[in-house]
Amino acid sequence: MEKTAGHRAASRRRGQKTALGEREKRRLLQLGVCLALFLTVFFTKGLDRLTVLREDLSRALRSNVNFEAAFADLGWSLASGKPLGKSLTGLWVDVFLPQEKESPSFWREGPLYQNAQQELRSGTEGAERFLTVGKGDTLQTGPEEADEELPEPRPTSPSETILPAVPESEPEPSAEPAVLYMEYTGPALPDNTTMDRYALGLSETMSPVDAALTSGFGWREHPISGGEKFHFGVDLAVGTGTEVKAFAAGTVDYIGESDIYGQYLQLDHGNGVTSFYAHCSKLCVQQGQVVAMGEKVAESGATGDVTGPHLHFELKKDGVCLNPVYYISLLA
């Protein structure tokens, strides 16, 4: 006995390693497991879970757990490049949930076992994300993020129901009245003439020339023969050769020449509307020709019974002579 002890002391002095027994190796391994798990819990959730963990650890250490195999699996997992969280999860399962045999009843009844089983049932992704250390508490492998509880929607009473806003439609322009009655106190009008404004029902119209008014629609003293005579159109002051444009789209109803009107033409615009152009120096269209609004139809002049060059312009609706001033623009 003394020789053996002396031999061991001499071996230690010469720096030789002493072999450990199986029991000592087991205790050292158990101590390492306890230290690793203690550090994991301490640096993640604090000391408040140590009581539960210590209880479970003491029970686990008393059970027949192959710690060497568990740590061998941990080393292989880390060496193969698996995430730390997944490797620690594997160690936890090997130590506390061994697959070789059924876990002790005291462990199945503990909170750690119940939470670990729940995570394993939820799939690999759930096991990789965190390690369960207590009922309702987790060690997260990433930054801690508190789950915010969303407030439950408050029931809305019928009076508080918010309906989607309906875009306001632009008010449609009121339709022009068929006849806009105008006040007139002059002499009686000839048949088939009116001072009222009729709706023409045409999509687009324009002034045949840009000019000032020299003689209006209605009763006037005739500039050549004298006496009161009714003027069935308006006279627009333009020089000879001024381009005369179609009041609206239509068809050439007729063209002609007379001592009173000189060279003239009439356009039929449909909807019972016609326009008449007189005292022209040149006609640029033929009967039956289709023209567009604004197209040149003649050139102004001083043909017929006139005192100077101008354009005589008339408008009719269903055979009734209208005041053209209501439908064209004039220069001051």
SEDO-616237 format. One record per residue (C-alpha): residue number from 1; x, y, z. Coordinates in pm, 1 decimal. Example, Ala and Ser with C-alpha at 12.3 -4.5 7.8 and 13.67 -1.06 7.14 Angstrom:
2
1 / 1230.0 / -450.0 / 780.0 .
2 / 1367.0 / -106.0 / 714.0 .
This chain:
332
1 / 0.0 / 0.0 / 0.0 .
2 / 273.8 / 249.8 / 95.2 .
3 / 466.1 / 155.4 / -213.9 .
4 / 167.6 / 216.6 / -435.5 .
5 / 96.8 / 559.3 / -281.0 .
6 / 462.3 / 649.7 / -306.5 .
7 / 466.0 / 541.0 / -666.9 .
8 / 165.3 / 764.8 / -744.7 .
9 / 325.4 / 1063.3 / -570.3 .
10 / 648.4 / 1009.9 / -762.4 .
11 / 455.0 / 983.6 / -1087.1 .
12 / 280.8 / 1315.5 / -1015.9 .
13 / 617.2 / 1477.3 / -942.7 .
14 / 754.4 / 1350.6 / -1277.0 .
15 / 448.4 / 1512.8 / -1461.5 .
16 / 281.5 / 1188.6 / -1561.8 .
17 / -100.6 / 1196.3 / -1609.3 .
18 / -318.2 / 1004.1 / -1371.0 .
19 / -602.9 / 801.4 / -1518.3 .
20 / -950.8 / 868.9 / -1376.8 .
21 / -1191.3 / 597.7 / -1284.4 .
22 / -1527.6 / 549.1 / -1449.2 .
23 / -1711.3 / 696.1 / -1154.1 .
24 / -1491.3 / 1006.2 / -1148.5 .
25 / -1540.9 / 1057.2 / -1522.0 .
26 / -1916.5 / 1033.1 / -1477.2 .
27 / -1919.8 / 1287.6 / -1196.4 .
28 / -1700.1 / 1526.5 / -1397.3 .
29 / -1930.8 / 1497.6 / -1696.6 .
30 / -2234.9 / 1559.9 / -1478.8 .
31 / -2065.8 / 1865.6 / -1333.0 .
32 / -1995.8 / 1997.4 / -1683.7 .
33 / -2360.0 / 1952.5 / -1786.1 .
34 / -2480.2 / 2135.4 / -1478.4 .
35 / -2237.5 / 2421.3 / -1540.7 .
36 / -2333.9 / 2456.3 / -1908.8 .
37 / -2706.1 / 2459.2 / -1834.0 .
38 / -2658.1 / 2696.7 / -1543.1 .
39 / -2472.5 / 2946.5 / -1763.3 .
40 / -2736.5 / 2916.8 / -2035.3 .
41 / -3018.9 / 2991.2 / -1794.4 .
42 / -2827.6 / 3263.1 / -1609.8 .
43 / -2739.4 / 3465.6 / -1917.8 .
44 / -3083.5 / 3440.0 / -2077.6 .
45 / -3358.7 / 3451.5 / -1821.8 .
46 / -3191.7 / 3512.3 / -1486.1 .
47 / -3191.3 / 3340.5 / -1152.9 .
48 / -3566.4 / 3335.5 / -1102.5 .
49 / -3595.6 / 3000.4 / -1289.5 .
50 / -3308.7 / 2825.2 / -1107.5 .
51 / -3537.0 / 2667.4 / -849.1 .
52 / -3739.2 / 2480.8 / -1113.8 .
53 / -3427.0 / 2397.1 / -1312.8 .
54 / -3234.7 / 2271.6 / -1005.9 .
55 / -3517.5 / 2040.6 / -915.4 .
56 / -3538.2 / 1897.0 / -1265.9 .
57 / -3160.4 / 1868.0 / -1293.5 .
58 / -3128.2 / 1679.9 / -966.3 .
59 / -3391.4 / 1434.2 / -1082.7 .
60 / -3229.2 / 1399.9 / -1424.3 .
61 / -2881.8 / 1339.3 / -1275.0 .
62 / -3021.8 / 1059.5 / -1060.4 .
63 / -3158.1 / 889.9 / -1371.1 .
64 / -2958.4 / 670.4 / -1608.6 .
65 / -2860.6 / 926.7 / -1877.0 .
66 / -2575.4 / 863.8 / -2120.8 .
67 / -2400.4 / 1200.9 / -2088.6 .
68 / -2105.8 / 1098.7 / -2300.1 .
69 / -2331.5 / 1017.9 / -2595.3 .
70 / -2530.1 / 1340.4 / -2543.2 .
71 / -2218.0 / 1560.8 / -2551.8 .
72 / -2078.7 / 1365.3 / -2845.0 .
73 / -2396.4 / 1452.3 / -3036.5 .
74 / -2357.8 / 1818.7 / -2932.6 .
75 / -1997.8 / 1829.3 / -3058.9 .
76 / -2098.3 / 1669.5 / -3389.3 .
77 / -2387.2 / 1916.9 / -3432.5 .
78 / -2163.5 / 2221.7 / -3374.3 .
79 / -1887.6 / 2082.4 / -3598.5 .
80 / -2135.1 / 2031.5 / -3883.5 .
81 / -2230.2 / 2401.6 / -3874.0 .
82 / -2577.7 / 2374.4 / -3726.5 .
83 / -2711.0 / 2683.4 / -3539.7 .
84 / -2633.0 / 2706.7 / -3168.1 .
85 / -3003.7 / 2711.0 / -3078.6 .
86 / -3066.7 / 2387.3 / -3267.8 .
87 / -2758.6 / 2218.1 / -3115.7 .
88 / -2860.6 / 2311.1 / -2761.0 .
89 / -3212.4 / 2186.3 / -2832.6 .
90 / -3065.9 / 1849.6 / -2932.1 .
91 / -2859.1 / 1835.2 / -2612.3 .
92 / -3164.8 / 1920.2 / -2403.8 .
93 / -3366.3 / 1642.0 / -2567.2 .
94 / -3082.0 / 1386.2 / -2529.0 .
95 / -3039.1 / 1465.2 / -2158.1 .
96 / -3396.9 / 1513.7 / -2046.6 .
97 / -3598.7 / 1335.0 / -2315.9 .
98 / -3389.4 / 1024.3 / -2407.2 .
99 / -3540.9 / 815.3 / -2681.5 .
100 / -3390.3 / 482.4 / -2581.2 .
101 / -3646.3 / 424.8 / -2308.4 .
102 / -3943.1 / 587.3 / -2153.4 .
103 / -3867.5 / 891.3 / -1940.6 .
104 / -3911.0 / 857.8 / -1562.5 .
105 / -4256.2 / 939.8 / -1436.1 .
106 / -4129.7 / 1227.8 / -1225.5 .
107 / -3991.2 / 1394.1 / -1539.5 .
108 / -4307.7 / 1342.5 / -1745.7 .
109 / -4502.7 / 1515.4 / -1472.4 .
110 / -4267.1 / 1816.3 / -1457.4 .
111 / -4326.2 / 2149.1 / -1639.7 .
112 / -4004.0 / 2122.4 / -1842.6 .
113 / -4109.5 / 1792.6 / -1996.6 .
114 / -4457.3 / 1917.6 / -2081.1 .
115 / -4331.5 / 2234.3 / -2254.5 .
116 / -4054.7 / 2047.5 / -2437.8 .
117 / -4304.4 / 1793.7 / -2568.0 .
118 / -4534.1 / 2070.3 / -2685.3 .
119 / -4248.9 / 2231.5 / -2877.7 .
120 / -4149.1 / 1901.3 / -3034.9 .
121 / -4507.7 / 1844.8 / -3148.2 .
122 / -4512.4 / 2190.8 / -3309.0 .
123 / -4232.2 / 2080.4 / -3544.4 .
124 / -3861.9 / 2134.2 / -3599.5 .
125 / -3898.2 / 2508.4 / -3653.2 .
126 / -4050.1 / 2558.5 / -3309.1 .
127 / -3774.9 / 2350.4 / -3142.9 .
128 / -3502.8 / 2549.7 / -3316.4 .
129 / -3640.8 / 2886.5 / -3208.9 .
130 / -3624.8 / 2841.8 / -2832.4 .
131 / -3559.7 / 2613.0 / -2534.8 .
132 / -3835.5 / 2579.2 / -2279.6 .
133 / -3719.6 / 2646.5 / -1921.4 .
134 / -4050.7 / 2690.4 / -1744.1 .
135 / -4419.0 / 2693.2 / -1802.2 .
136 / -4495.8 / 2987.1 / -2028.2 .
137 / -4127.3 / 3109.3 / -2031.5 .
138 / -3874.7 / 3061.7 / -2312.8 .
139 / -3508.0 / 3113.1 / -2383.4 .
140 / -3500.9 / 3272.1 / -2728.8 .
141 / -3201.8 / 3224.2 / -2958.3 .
142 / -3259.6 / 3572.7 / -3107.5 .
143 / -3331.9 / 3912.6 / -2948.6 .
144 / -3621.6 / 3907.9 / -2705.8 .
145 / -3938.4 / 4055.2 / -2843.8 .
146 / -4243.5 / 4084.6 / -2624.5 .
147 / -4562.1 / 3967.7 / -2786.0 .
148 / -4809.2 / 4252.0 / -2786.5 .
149 / -5168.1 / 4159.5 / -2729.5 .
150 / -5395.1 / 4320.7 / -2983.1 .
151 / -5707.3 / 4479.6 / -2834.2 .
152 / -6027.0 / 4301.4 / -2917.4 .
153 / -6247.5 / 4495.9 / -3159.3 .
154 / -6522.5 / 4684.9 / -2986.4 .
155 / -6867.6 / 4591.8 / -3119.7 .
156 / -7017.1 / 4867.4 / -3324.9 .
157 / -7376.7 / 4966.1 / -3279.0 .
158 / -7594.1 / 5016.2 / -3588.5 .
159 / -7591.7 / 5392.2 / -3531.4 .
160 / -7209.9 / 5394.1 / -3537.1 .
161 / -7176.0 / 5187.5 / -3854.8 .
162 / -6952.2 / 5373.4 / -4097.5 .
163 / -7056.1 / 5327.9 / -4456.9 .
164 / -6800.8 / 5369.8 / -4737.3 .
165 / -6795.3 / 5718.5 / -4876.6 .
166 / -6978.6 / 5749.7 / -5205.4 .
167 / -6800.8 / 5988.9 / -5443.1 .
168 / -7015.2 / 6283.3 / -5523.8 .
169 / -7104.9 / 6287.4 / -5890.0 .
170 / -7074.8 / 6615.4 / -6068.8 .
171 / -7415.4 / 6768.8 / -6125.3 .
172 / -7526.2 / 6728.5 / -6481.7 .
173 / -7577.4 / 7058.6 / -6659.2 .
174 / -7942.8 / 7140.4 / -6678.3 .
175 / -8086.0 / 7092.4 / -7020.1 .
176 / -8139.6 / 7410.8 / -7215.8 .
177 / -8511.4 / 7488.8 / -7236.9 .
178 / -8665.1 / 7436.1 / -7578.3 .
179 / -8772.4 / 7801.0 / -7580.8 .
180 / -8634.6 / 8083.7 / -7367.0 .
181 / -8893.3 / 8358.5 / -7378.5 .
182 / -8748.3 / 8708.4 / -7423.9 .
183 / -8929.3 / 9030.0 / -7336.7 .
184 / -9023.0 / 9225.1 / -7647.6 .
185 / -9227.8 / 9547.8 / -7659.9 .
186 / -9174.1 / 9654.1 / -8021.5 .
187 / -9410.3 / 9638.7 / -8319.7 .
188 / -9575.6 / 9313.1 / -8409.3 .
189 / -9341.5 / 9064.6 / -8569.7 .
190 / -9393.3 / 8917.0 / -8917.7 .
191 / -9516.3 / 8560.0 / -8947.1 .
192 / -9258.5 / 8290.1 / -8878.1 .
193 / -9027.3 / 8521.0 / -8683.1 .
194 / -8958.2 / 8538.8 / -8309.0 .
195 / -8753.4 / 8729.8 / -8055.6 .
196 / -8746.9 / 8424.1 / -7825.4 .
197 / -8436.0 / 8205.5 / -7799.8 .
198 / -8485.2 / 7853.0 / -7930.3 .
199 / -8265.4 / 7557.9 / -7839.6 .
200 / -8095.9 / 7443.8 / -8161.1 .
201 / -7996.9 / 7097.6 / -8040.5 .
202 / -7660.2 / 7110.3 / -8224.1 .
203 / -7343.3 / 6973.4 / -8062.2 .
204 / -7109.3 / 7250.8 / -8181.0 .
205 / -7150.6 / 7591.3 / -8343.5 .
206 / -6927.7 / 7890.9 / -8419.6 .
207 / -6937.0 / 8241.5 / -8561.9 .
208 / -6902.8 / 8241.4 / -8943.4 .
209 / -6675.2 / 8549.9 / -8924.3 .
210 / -6510.0 / 8755.9 / -8652.0 .
211 / -6674.5 / 9093.0 / -8696.4 .
212 / -6873.5 / 9372.4 / -8535.5 .
213 / -7249.6 / 9406.0 / -8573.1 .
214 / -7359.0 / 9685.4 / -8809.6 .
215 / -7731.2 / 9605.0 / -8837.3 .
216 / -7934.3 / 9384.8 / -8602.0 .
217 / -8231.4 / 9150.7 / -8629.7 .
218 / -8575.0 / 9318.9 / -8633.6 .
219 / -8749.4 / 9629.7 / -8759.3 .
220 / -8525.9 / 9898.3 / -8912.3 .
221 / -8522.7 / 10175.1 / -9175.1 .
222 / -8399.6 / 10026.8 / -9501.2 .
223 / -8063.6 / 10189.0 / -9588.9 .
224 / -8138.3 / 10205.0 / -9964.8 .
225 / -8512.8 / 10210.1 / -10028.9 .
226 / -8604.6 / 10378.2 / -9701.3 .
227 / -8912.1 / 10304.0 / -9490.9 .
228 / -8955.6 / 10052.8 / -9202.9 .
229 / -8876.4 / 9701.6 / -9309.4 .
230 / -8802.1 / 9389.0 / -9110.4 .
231 / -8441.3 / 9267.4 / -9120.9 .
232 / -8446.6 / 8885.4 / -9107.2 .
233 / -8078.7 / 8847.0 / -9018.7 .
234 / -7774.8 / 9043.1 / -8900.0 .
235 / -7509.3 / 9234.6 / -9096.1 .
236 / -7147.5 / 9167.3 / -8995.2 .
237 / -6884.0 / 9418.8 / -9100.8 .
238 / -6606.1 / 9243.5 / -9297.9 .
239 / -6407.5 / 9343.0 / -9605.4 .
240 / -6436.1 / 9177.0 / -9943.9 .
241 / -6261.7 / 8839.0 / -9964.1 .
242 / -6290.9 / 8753.7 / -9591.5 .
243 / -6321.3 / 8379.2 / -9534.0 .
244 / -6677.1 / 8276.3 / -9442.6 .
245 / -6696.2 / 7955.6 / -9231.7 .
246 / -6977.2 / 7705.7 / -9179.6 .
247 / -7178.3 / 7783.0 / -8863.2 .
248 / -7203.9 / 7407.4 / -8790.7 .
249 / -7154.9 / 7076.7 / -8965.8 .
250 / -7412.2 / 7009.6 / -9236.3 .
251 / -7497.4 / 6982.6 / -9603.8 .
252 / -7520.0 / 7256.4 / -9869.2 .
253 / -7896.4 / 7296.2 / -9913.2 .
254 / -7872.0 / 7529.3 / -10213.0 .
255 / -7662.7 / 7806.5 / -10371.3 .
256 / -7779.0 / 8098.6 / -10588.2 .
257 / -7759.7 / 8465.6 / -10691.5 .
258 / -8021.2 / 8749.4 / -10690.2 .
259 / -8042.0 / 9128.2 / -10722.0 .
260 / -8117.4 / 9168.0 / -10352.3 .
261 / -7890.3 / 8905.3 / -10189.5 .
262 / -7615.9 / 8883.0 / -10451.6 .
263 / -7438.6 / 8547.3 / -10431.6 .
264 / -7575.1 / 8336.1 / -10148.2 .
265 / -7592.5 / 7984.1 / -10005.7 .
266 / -7782.3 / 7793.9 / -9737.5 .
267 / -7660.5 / 7506.8 / -9514.5 .
268 / -7886.9 / 7243.5 / -9360.3 .
269 / -7749.8 / 7136.2 / -9016.7 .
270 / -8021.5 / 6886.3 / -8932.0 .
271 / -8264.5 / 6904.3 / -8639.4 .
272 / -8462.0 / 7165.4 / -8839.2 .
273 / -8177.5 / 7421.6 / -8828.7 .
274 / -8053.3 / 7613.5 / -9137.1 .
275 / -7803.5 / 7898.2 / -9183.8 .
276 / -7803.8 / 8151.8 / -9469.4 .
277 / -7505.3 / 8355.7 / -9605.9 .
278 / -7553.6 / 8644.8 / -9853.6 .
279 / -7369.6 / 8927.5 / -10044.5 .
280 / -7072.5 / 8692.2 / -10101.0 .
281 / -6805.9 / 8771.1 / -10358.1 .
282 / -6734.1 / 8402.0 / -10412.8 .
283 / -6904.1 / 8071.8 / -10335.6 .
284 / -6667.9 / 7784.5 / -10247.3 .
285 / -6912.5 / 7489.8 / -10226.7 .
286 / -7163.0 / 7304.0 / -10443.0 .
287 / -7519.9 / 7200.5 / -10369.9 .
288 / -7536.5 / 6869.8 / -10180.1 .
289 / -7178.4 / 6899.6 / -10050.8 .
290 / -7114.1 / 6789.0 / -9690.5 .
291 / -6917.4 / 7039.9 / -9485.0 .
292 / -6768.0 / 7042.9 / -9136.3 .
293 / -6811.5 / 7315.9 / -8878.3 .
294 / -6558.3 / 7592.9 / -8949.8 .
295 / -6497.1 / 7480.6 / -9309.6 .
296 / -6467.9 / 7764.6 / -9564.6 .
297 / -6788.3 / 7793.1 / -9769.3 .
298 / -6756.7 / 8140.1 / -9927.6 .
299 / -6578.9 / 8474.2 / -9934.6 .
300 / -6754.0 / 8792.4 / -9822.6 .
301 / -6825.5 / 9077.3 / -10059.0 .
302 / -7069.3 / 9350.6 / -10168.6 .
303 / -7289.1 / 9173.8 / -10425.0 .
304 / -7665.2 / 9248.4 / -10440.5 .
305 / -7850.6 / 9540.6 / -10285.2 .
306 / -7585.5 / 9681.1 / -10043.2 .
307 / -7408.5 / 9999.6 / -9949.3 .
308 / -7073.0 / 9825.9 / -9882.0 .
309 / -6904.5 / 9491.0 / -9826.1 .
310 / -7038.9 / 9282.4 / -9539.1 .
311 / -7186.0 / 8939.5 / -9458.0 .
312 / -7560.1 / 8901.0 / -9418.0 .
313 / -7624.4 / 8599.9 / -9185.8 .
314 / -7959.8 / 8436.8 / -9101.4 .
315 / -8065.3 / 8143.4 / -8877.3 .
316 / -8387.5 / 7940.4 / -8884.7 .
317 / -8528.8 / 7667.3 / -8662.2 .
318 / -8817.7 / 7466.0 / -8810.5 .
319 / -8880.8 / 7748.1 / -9058.6 .
320 / -8893.8 / 8021.5 / -8789.9 .
321 / -8643.6 / 8309.9 / -8826.1 .
322 / -8430.6 / 8350.9 / -8507.2 .
323 / -8212.1 / 8633.8 / -8381.4 .
324 / -7853.7 / 8517.5 / -8473.0 .
325 / -7703.8 / 8737.5 / -8196.8 .
326 / -7802.4 / 8467.5 / -7941.8 .
327 / -7576.7 / 8209.7 / -8110.8 .
328 / -7261.4 / 8391.6 / -8230.6 .
329 / -6990.5 / 8606.7 / -8077.1 .
330 / -6935.7 / 8963.6 / -8190.0 .
331 / -6644.9 / 9204.2 / -8183.0 .
332 / -6701.0 / 9528.4 / -7997.1 .
